[in-house]
């Protein structure tokens, strides 16, 4: 096996671990700051997560529409994300709970 093949295999294994960890965190989460997971389905090549519908979409889409957030809006979303991360770190003790814009969903009330 070449170095590139080994690197790709390790990257894929880390991705699988990350997806499984995210699925487990969503399945066990009871926080109002985290999206609820209703079902998860798996095939040989894919995993499907059936989650709560968020009317507002995700934070990345909102930021691309707005261009930037004013201070009040940025403070609001930073506080929401901080509460969600606090919950995840308190109950799941994972070393790599990752906060990405794509993972930040927006409800009808923000």
ROKOL-409324 format. One line per field, with one value per residue: residue number from 1; chain; y negated, x, z of N, C-alpha, C in turn. Coordinates in pm, 1 decimal. Each point is the difference from the previous one (the first is absolute). Example, Ala and Ser with C-alpha at 12.3 -4.5 7.8 and 13.67 -1.06 7.14 Angstrom:
// residues 2
seq: 1 / 2 $
mol: A / A $
n_y: 569.0 / -105.0 $
n_x: 1319.0 / -35.0 $
n_z: 780.0 / -72.0 $
ca_y: -119.0 / -119.0 $
ca_x: -89.0 / 82.0 $
ca_z: 0.0 / 6.0 $
c_y: -120.0 / -109.0 $
c_x: 90.0 / -77.0 $
c_z: 0.0 / 73.0 $
***
This chain:
// residues 110
seq: 1 / 2 / 3 / 4 / 5 / 6 / 7 / 8 / 9 / 10 / 11 / 12 / 13 / 14 / 15 / 16 / 17 / 18 / 19 / 20 / 21 / 22 / 23 / 24 / 25 / 26 / 27 / 28 / 29 / 30 / 31 / 32 / 33 / 34 / 35 / 36 / 37 / 38 / 39 / 40 / 41 / 42 / 43 / 44 / 45 / 46 / 47 / 48 / 49 / 50 / 51 / 52 / 53 / 54 / 55 / 56 / 57 / 58 / 59 / 60 / 61 / 62 / 63 / 64 / 65 / 66 / 67 / 68 / 69 / 70 / 71 / 72 / 73 / 74 / 75 / 76 / 77 / 78 / 79 / 80 / 81 / 82 / 83 / 84 / 85 / 86 / 87 / 88 / 89 / 90 / 91 / 92 / 93 / 94 / 95 / 96 / 97 / 98 / 99 / 100 / 101 / 102 / 103 / 104 / 105 / 106 / 107 / 108 / 109 / 110 $
mol: A / A / A / A / A / A / A / A / A / A / A / A / A / A / A / A / A / A / A / A / A / A / A / A / A / A / A / A / A / A / A / A / A / A / A / A / A / A / A / A / A / A / A / A / A / A / A / A / A / A / A / A / A / A / A / A / A / A / A / A / A / A / A / A / A / A / A / A / A / A / A / A / A / A / A / A / A / A / A / A / A / A / A / A / A / A / A / A / A / A / A / A / A / A / A / A / A / A / A / A / A / A / A / A / A / A / A / A / A / A $
n_y: 118.7 / -96.1 / -101.9 / -31.3 / 128.3 / 5.5 / -115.2 / 43.4 / 117.0 / -63.0 / -85.4 / 106.2 / 69.0 / -111.7 / -6.6 / 129.9 / -9.8 / -104.7 / 66.5 / 108.1 / -76.2 / -67.4 / 114.9 / 51.5 / -109.8 / 1.0 / 128.7 / -33.3 / -99.8 / -71.2 / -67.2 / -107.6 / -4.8 / 129.1 / 21.9 / 38.7 / 118.0 / 21.0 / 14.4 / 111.4 / -6.4 / 122.9 / -29.0 / 76.8 / -96.3 / -2.7 / -113.0 / 21.1 / -128.1 / 45.6 / -131.9 / -68.2 / -43.9 / -74.5 / -78.0 / -45.1 / 130.1 / -27.3 / -11.8 / 94.5 / 52.3 / -16.1 / 41.5 / 94.1 / 6.7 / -4.6 / 79.5 / -54.0 / 24.5 / -74.5 / -85.7 / -48.9 / 11.8 / -48.0 / -90.1 / -14.1 / 9.6 / -84.1 / -65.8 / 11.5 / -27.8 / -98.3 / -24.1 / 14.2 / -69.0 / -86.7 / 14.9 / -8.6 / -96.8 / -48.1 / 35.7 / -42.1 / -95.9 / -40.2 / 48.3 / 42.7 / -64.7 / 6.2 / -128.6 / 32.8 / -96.3 / 103.1 / 17.4 / -128.7 / 61.6 / -60.6 / -20.7 / 4.7 / 23.3 / 57.9 $
n_x: 84.8 / -35.8 / 81.2 / -30.2 / 10.5 / 106.3 / 42.9 / -41.8 / 54.3 / 103.7 / 1.9 / -24.0 / 90.9 / 73.7 / -34.5 / 17.0 / 109.2 / 29.5 / -41.9 / 60.8 / 103.2 / -11.0 / -17.9 / 97.6 / 70.8 / -39.7 / 25.8 / 104.6 / 12.9 / -12.7 / 99.9 / -68.0 / 129.4 / -34.9 / 22.2 / -127.6 / 48.9 / -78.6 / 71.6 / 68.9 / 33.1 / 42.6 / 69.4 / 44.8 / -53.1 / -114.5 / -8.6 / -123.1 / -2.0 / -108.7 / 12.4 / -15.6 / -111.5 / 96.9 / -101.2 / 91.2 / 17.8 / 118.5 / 91.0 / 61.7 / -119.9 / -33.5 / 120.7 / -18.3 / -122.5 / 33.2 / 98.8 / -59.1 / 31.2 / -102.1 / 42.4 / -122.9 / -5.2 / 122.8 / -32.6 / -117.1 / 53.1 / 93.1 / -96.7 / -78.1 / 105.0 / 32.6 / -130.8 / -8.4 / 112.8 / -47.1 / -119.3 / 48.3 / 79.2 / -105.9 / -81.9 / 79.1 / 66.6 / -40.6 / 112.6 / -87.8 / -71.5 / -41.7 / 25.9 / -89.3 / 11.8 / 36.4 / 61.7 / 0.0 / -106.4 / -93.7 / -58.7 / -131.6 / 40.1 / 80.6 $
n_z: 0.0 / -82.5 / 19.9 / -123.8 / -33.3 / 76.6 / -50.8 / -117.4 / 28.2 / 54.8 / -101.7 / -75.5 / 70.1 / -4.5 / -127.4 / -9.8 / 74.2 / -75.5 / -106.0 / 44.5 / 34.8 / -115.6 / -60.3 / 74.6 / -20.6 / -126.7 / -2.3 / 74.2 / -83.5 / 111.3 / -52.3 / 40.7 / 29.4 / 6.5 / -128.3 / -1.2 / 29.5 / -105.8 / -111.4 / -7.3 / -125.6 / -26.0 / -109.3 / -97.3 / -72.4 / 66.5 / 68.1 / 41.5 / 29.7 / 60.8 / -22.0 / 110.7 / -59.0 / -47.4 / 29.7 / 85.0 / -19.4 / -56.8 / 92.2 / -69.6 / -25.9 / 127.3 / 32.4 / -92.5 / 52.2 / 128.3 / -31.2 / 102.2 / 125.1 / 40.1 / 89.6 / -0.5 / -132.9 / -11.6 / 91.7 / -60.1 / -122.7 / 43.2 / 64.1 / -107.3 / -76.9 / 82.6 / 8.2 / -131.7 / -17.1 / 88.7 / -54.6 / -123.7 / 40.9 / 61.4 / -99.1 / -95.9 / 61.8 / -118.9 / -46.0 / -89.9 / 91.0 / -124.2 / 0.7 / -92.9 / -89.5 / -73.5 / 118.6 / -28.7 / 50.3 / -72.8 / 117.8 / 8.4 / 126.3 / -84.2 $
ca_y: -118.7 / -123.7 / -99.3 / -68.1 / 93.1 / 10.2 / -128.1 / -2.3 / 97.7 / -58.4 / -110.8 / 57.7 / 56.3 / -113.0 / -52.5 / 94.7 / -19.5 / -130.2 / 11.9 / 83.7 / -80.7 / -100.7 / 69.5 / 37.4 / -122.2 / -45.7 / 97.2 / -7.8 / -139.0 / -45.5 / -145.4 / -77.9 / -67.2 / 97.2 / 56.7 / 137.4 / 105.9 / 92.4 / 131.9 / 7.9 / 116.5 / 19.7 / 96.2 / 31.3 / -116.2 / -127.3 / -6.5 / -101.5 / -48.2 / -66.6 / -93.5 / -102.5 / -103.9 / -135.1 / -94.2 / -104.5 / 49.5 / 9.0 / -126.6 / -34.1 / -58.6 / -131.4 / -88.9 / -31.4 / -92.5 / -128.2 / -53.3 / -11.6 / -18.4 / -113.1 / 47.0 / 66.5 / 129.5 / 84.3 / 35.1 / 97.0 / 130.8 / 49.3 / 51.6 / 124.6 / 102.5 / 27.1 / 85.0 / 134.0 / 62.3 / 27.5 / 120.9 / 114.4 / 32.8 / 46.0 / 132.2 / 98.7 / 8.2 / 33.3 / -87.0 / -71.1 / -55.5 / -102.4 / -98.1 / -49.6 / -76.8 / 89.9 / 68.8 / -97.3 / -13.7 / -115.0 / 21.8 / -114.3 / -110.8 / -29.5 $
ca_x: -84.8 / 77.6 / -28.9 / -125.9 / -109.7 / -11.8 / -54.5 / -141.6 / -68.4 / -9.3 / -95.7 / -133.7 / -33.3 / -29.6 / -129.6 / -100.9 / -7.6 / -63.5 / -143.1 / -61.6 / -3.1 / -104.4 / -129.0 / -24.7 / -27.5 / -135.0 / -98.7 / -10.0 / -16.8 / -130.7 / 9.9 / -76.7 / 96.2 / 47.8 / -102.5 / -36.6 / 13.8 / -112.4 / 40.6 / 119.5 / -3.2 / 132.3 / 23.1 / 142.9 / 81.2 / -54.2 / -77.7 / -103.9 / -47.2 / -129.0 / 4.3 / -102.0 / 4.3 / 26.8 / -59.8 / 93.5 / 115.9 / 121.9 / 67.9 / 82.6 / -88.6 / -41.7 / 114.7 / 23.6 / -106.4 / 19.5 / 132.9 / 61.7 / -95.8 / 27.4 / 49.5 / -106.7 / -28.0 / 117.2 / -1.6 / -107.7 / 37.8 / 115.0 / -53.8 / -70.9 / 100.1 / 70.5 / -87.2 / -2.8 / 130.0 / 9.6 / -79.0 / 66.7 / 121.3 / -35.4 / -61.9 / 59.5 / 142.8 / 76.1 / 114.8 / -8.5 / -129.9 / 35.6 / -103.0 / 13.3 / -117.5 / -98.4 / -65.6 / -74.7 / -132.3 / -74.2 / -143.3 / -82.0 / 25.4 / 143.2 $
ca_z: 0.0 / -4.2 / 103.6 / -34.9 / 27.9 / 146.1 / 45.1 / -38.8 / 84.1 / 134.0 / -8.6 / -9.6 / 130.6 / 89.0 / -42.2 / 49.6 / 145.0 / 21.3 / -31.9 / 103.6 / 121.8 / -16.8 / 5.6 / 139.5 / 75.9 / -36.2 / 49.4 / 145.7 / 43.3 / 47.9 / 11.6 / -96.8 / -87.0 / -97.9 / -87.5 / 37.6 / -99.3 / 9.9 / -48.2 / -83.7 / -87.6 / -56.8 / -107.0 / -6.7 / -36.3 / 48.6 / 123.9 / -12.1 / 129.2 / -9.0 / 112.3 / 15.7 / -103.3 / 49.9 / -93.9 / -39.6 / -74.2 / 79.4 / 25.8 / -116.0 / -100.7 / 49.0 / -10.1 / -140.8 / -41.8 / 69.5 / -25.3 / 132.6 / 109.1 / 89.0 / 129.5 / 76.6 / -61.5 / 23.9 / 142.3 / 18.1 / -52.8 / 78.7 / 126.7 / -30.2 / -29.5 / 126.0 / 81.9 / -60.1 / 22.9 / 143.3 / 22.5 / -61.5 / 74.4 / 134.2 / 1.1 / -89.8 / 28.8 / -120.7 / -22.8 / -126.2 / -34.5 / -97.3 / -32.0 / -136.7 / -41.1 / -59.2 / 110.7 / 78.7 / -59.8 / 51.8 / 17.3 / -39.0 / 91.6 / 1.7 $
c_y: -124.0 / -93.7 / -67.9 / 90.1 / 14.7 / -126.6 / -10.4 / 95.2 / -53.6 / -114.5 / 51.3 / 56.8 / -109.6 / -61.9 / 89.2 / -16.8 / -130.5 / 6.5 / 81.5 / -77.6 / -105.8 / 63.0 / 36.9 / -121.4 / -51.4 / 93.3 / -14.7 / -139.0 / -30.6 / -152.2 / -70.3 / -75.4 / 92.3 / 55.4 / 143.9 / 94.9 / 97.2 / 142.6 / -11.4 / 131.8 / 12.5 / 103.3 / 31.4 / -124.9 / -132.1 / 14.9 / -116.3 / -36.1 / -77.4 / -87.6 / -96.4 / -106.9 / -136.7 / -100.5 / -99.7 / 46.0 / 11.3 / -135.9 / -45.0 / -66.7 / -139.8 / -101.3 / -37.2 / -95.3 / -139.1 / -65.6 / -13.1 / -17.4 / -127.8 / 56.3 / 75.8 / 139.7 / 97.2 / 46.2 / 108.1 / 139.0 / 58.4 / 59.7 / 132.7 / 114.7 / 37.3 / 90.6 / 143.2 / 73.0 / 35.3 / 129.7 / 123.2 / 41.0 / 53.9 / 144.8 / 104.9 / 12.1 / 40.2 / -100.0 / -84.6 / -37.0 / -122.0 / -90.4 / -52.5 / -77.7 / 92.5 / 76.9 / -91.7 / -28.8 / -112.5 / 32.2 / -123.5 / -121.1 / -36.0 / 119.0 $
c_x: 88.5 / -42.1 / -133.8 / -119.4 / -23.7 / -64.0 / -149.3 / -80.0 / -18.1 / -100.8 / -143.1 / -44.1 / -33.6 / -135.0 / -112.4 / -18.6 / -72.4 / -150.7 / -71.9 / -11.9 / -109.2 / -138.5 / -35.1 / -33.4 / -140.2 / -107.0 / -22.4 / -31.8 / -144.3 / -4.7 / -88.8 / 91.8 / 53.8 / -117.9 / -27.0 / 18.6 / -115.4 / 40.2 / 137.0 / -6.0 / 136.4 / -4.9 / 149.6 / 84.7 / -46.4 / -65.0 / -97.3 / -48.8 / -129.1 / -12.4 / -117.7 / 17.8 / 19.3 / -41.9 / 101.7 / 118.1 / 121.4 / 69.8 / 83.8 / -84.5 / -44.7 / 113.5 / 28.9 / -106.0 / 23.4 / 133.4 / 80.6 / -110.9 / 35.3 / 34.3 / -106.1 / -28.9 / 116.5 / 4.4 / -104.2 / 43.2 / 121.3 / -47.9 / -72.3 / 98.7 / 75.4 / -83.3 / -4.4 / 131.5 / 19.9 / -74.5 / 74.3 / 124.8 / -30.7 / -48.0 / 70.4 / 150.6 / 83.3 / 112.0 / -16.3 / -143.2 / 28.3 / -118.9 / 26.4 / -126.8 / -108.2 / -75.5 / -85.4 / -132.3 / -76.6 / -149.7 / -77.0 / 24.6 / 147.6 / 69.2 $
c_z: 0.0 / 113.0 / -25.3 / 30.3 / 150.6 / 56.2 / -30.3 / 89.3 / 141.9 / 1.3 / -5.1 / 134.2 / 100.7 / -33.5 / 51.3 / 150.1 / 32.0 / -24.0 / 107.0 / 131.1 / -7.9 / 10.2 / 143.6 / 86.2 / -29.7 / 57.6 / 150.3 / 52.3 / 40.5 / 9.9 / -103.0 / -97.0 / -109.0 / -79.5 / 42.4 / -117.6 / 19.4 / -37.9 / -65.8 / -76.0 / -65.4 / -111.2 / -0.6 / -21.2 / 60.5 / 136.6 / -16.8 / 139.8 / -22.2 / 123.8 / -3.7 / -107.9 / 65.6 / -106.3 / -54.7 / -82.1 / 89.5 / 5.5 / -118.8 / -108.3 / 40.7 / -13.3 / -145.0 / -54.3 / 59.5 / -34.9 / 128.1 / 102.2 / 74.6 / 138.1 / 79.8 / -54.8 / 23.5 / 145.0 / 27.2 / -47.0 / 71.5 / 131.9 / -21.9 / -23.9 / 127.3 / 91.1 / -53.5 / 24.8 / 147.3 / 33.5 / -53.6 / 77.7 / 139.6 / -2.4 / -84.4 / 13.5 / -121.1 / -18.9 / -125.6 / -37.1 / -87.4 / -25.8 / -140.3 / -32.9 / -53.3 / 107.4 / 85.5 / -68.4 / 69.8 / 6.4 / -46.1 / 88.3 / 7.7 / 49.5 $
***
